[in-house]
Amino acid sequence: MDLQPTPISRRYTVKITQQSPCTPKVEVLAPVLRLHPGATRLPHVNHDDTLCLHQRGEWRSNMPIADTVLPWTSEWFYYYEIWLITGEWTGGGDWPAASDI
């Protein structure tokens, strides 16, 4: 699936997988995500390189992916593009610590 967070954004190809009732996983297939100069890792990415889109327990199996995971993923790309320019993640949330991944 392709997502484009704004009309001037890049297009991102993602793969969403889910084994009910587990949380869906979002993997970026293209383009390869770059780091901000000076960064050592991407913000809000899980240990398995899937996107960290919500806090634990925020998503429930009765929530449609189209109404939750898809807009959250598009929003993640929006904040990722800002981060690439500024080096600051302005999307809020808790960033998994390096020791957690």
N, C-alpha and C positions, 0 to 999 in steps of 0.2 A: 504494500500500500504506500502511496506517495502522499506526503503532507508538506504544506507550505504555510508557515505561520503568518506571513504578511505578503502582500503583493510584490514586495521588493526582496523577499527572502529567497534563499536557495530552496530547492525541492529536496526532501529527504525521503528515502525509501526505508520503510520499517517492516519488520516481521513481528506480528503479535501472536503469541502462543499462550494457551491456557489449558491446564488440566483441572477441571472443576473438582473441588471448590477452591482451589488455590488461586492466588493473585495472578493475573495475566502478566506475562513478561514481554517487554518491548526491546527488540534488538535493532540497532541501526545497521542497515545493509549498505547504504550509500548516501552520501559520500562518506569517506573516512573522516571521522571527527578529529579536528585539530586541537592542539593545546594553545592557550594564550601564551605568548612569550613569557618565560619565567615560571610557568606552571609545571608541576610534575605529574599531575593527573587531571582528568576531567572531573568537574563538580557533579554531584548528584548522579553518580553511576554506581551500581552495585558491584559486588565482587565478581560476578559472572559477566560483566560488561553490559548488562541490561540497564535501562534507564531507571533511576530512582524517581518515581512520579508522585508518591504519596507516603504518608507515614503509616507505620504498621497499624493495622486494624481500620484504616480509613476506607478501604475498598472492601465490599462484601459481595458474595457470589450472586446475590439477587440484583446487583447493579449492572445495567447494560454497558458493555464495553464502548459502544458508540456514544454514550452519554457521559462517560467518565474517562476511560483510558485514552481514547482518541483526542479529546480536547486537552487533556493533561499533557499528552505527548507533544501536541502542537505548541502548547504553552512552554514546555521544556525547551523546544527548539528556539522559540522567541528569546528566552532568557539566555540560552547558550550563545546566540548571535551577539547579544549585548556583552556577555562575558568575554567573547573573543576580542572585542574592541577595548573594553575597559579593564578587564581582569577582575571585575567584581561581580559576584553572583547576586543579582537583585531580585531573584524569584522567591526568596524566603525559603522556609522549610529547614529541616535538619539534614546536614550533609554527613553521610556515613564517615566516621573516622577511619583513618588508614588502618587502625588496628581491627576494625570491624570487617574489612574486606579481604 
